Amino acid sequence: MFAVLSAANPESTLFALLLALAEAKPLDIDVLTPNSTIPSKGVVVITQSTEVAAAPQFVQPYLQDLNTWPTWTSWSKDRDPGATWSFAGDVGKTGHSMTWDGKVLMTGRLALTAVNDNAGIAYDTWSGHSKDPSKGRITVTASEVGSKVEWQDVTQWGFPASLFFPAKKLDEMVSADFVVGLGKLKVLAEADAARAAAEAARIAAEEAARKAAEEAAAKAAAEEAARKAAEEAAAKAAEEAAAKSKKKKR
């Protein structure tokens, strides 16, 4: 599991052994979805969520573009300055992946297994040399605030690994990383939403100003036309009055 390795000692052969033992049995889950059947024993299910004051379309880009993950997840240069990342596949498409290597983060790979339009993603994570991945998903749903973002990870973690590294400890460790990541994601998405709102307000203000200017110009033109018409009518009336006066004198 990506989050687990980020907090583990990279030189710990014990942890590597525990990881291998924990993943000895595959989860037998193709893609983690809300409808996935999760084993009741031998797994650790971590779930964290947050409310984001931004519509789902401002959250989704950060989820489906793995190039952004080192900027908002807990697993970043801040934690492991010497770590490196590489990316493959088309952004926003199933199969898009990233691979990392570092002294603290160790090695691993994450690949998207599902990309849902403004509704989140699902992924597989391979840690170290593990053959079977843990399963994760980040779901985005519209809410009164803007969006509810839920991050869930399911990892095989049964006996004997759980004997040396309790599931509760694993949950606490990964949950802490999820909270950090969701917090950064919230800040980024809300900033993007605020910029979009400001831009929309600017465009609306410019449009309103343009419309007001057009209406003012139209009003001025109408007033000018009315003035000219009045002058012409007055001139014509004056001419007619003069002609009548001249005719009477004759």
Phi, psi and omega in degrees: 000134183304310183296323180297313183295331181295338182252358184271160175281117185296345181262005184276105177291333178296315180295319178300320179293318179298319179297317179296318179294320182295327184259018180295331179246128180292155181287338182061039174238124181289296177228130181288117178229170178300340182261003182295140175274116184256130179305145182277342180228155174077015178225160173241124179250118180249129180224128175223151180215165177207160174259134182240128180278060179201145180294157181308327182293346177268345179267317187307317182304325181287334181280315187274352175252099184294342176299336181273344186302320178294349180267339183235341177280170179289341184266091190217184177296334179297323180276323183221085185303333182268000183290151177234151179231148172225151186230148181216160177083171181278129178302135178081008181239151175302135182101342174303131187218164173222146179235139181229160180206127180195168180288326180265312181285344183062211183242153178179178181211142177229134180226139178287133178250348176201141176229116183254131185304108180053026181230006176112192184216166170231155184207162171246145178230128175249125180254132180059233181254023180296143180270325183255132184275157165278162184243140180217164175204150173234117184253136179241125177229143178295142180220175179298326179285322183160294179211145169253127181245121179242131181246125181227142178224137179237122183231137174293122184207063181261191178293139010264357181302319183294341179291324182265335182223092186304145179302324180298318179295319178298316179300313181299318183295311183289320179302319179299319178292321178298318180298316178298313181297315180296326178295316179291321178299318179302313181298314182295312182295319180292325177294318178296318179296320179295319178295319179295320179295319179295319179293319178297321179294321179296315180296319179296320179294318178295320179294319178295319179295319179297316180295319179296320179295319179295318179295320179295319179295318179296319179296316180297320179295319179295318179295321179294319178296320179295320179298313180297319179297320179295317179297316180296319179296319180294318179296319180294318178297321179296318179297317181295321179294320180294321181293320179295319180296320180293323181291323180294322182295330180286000000 
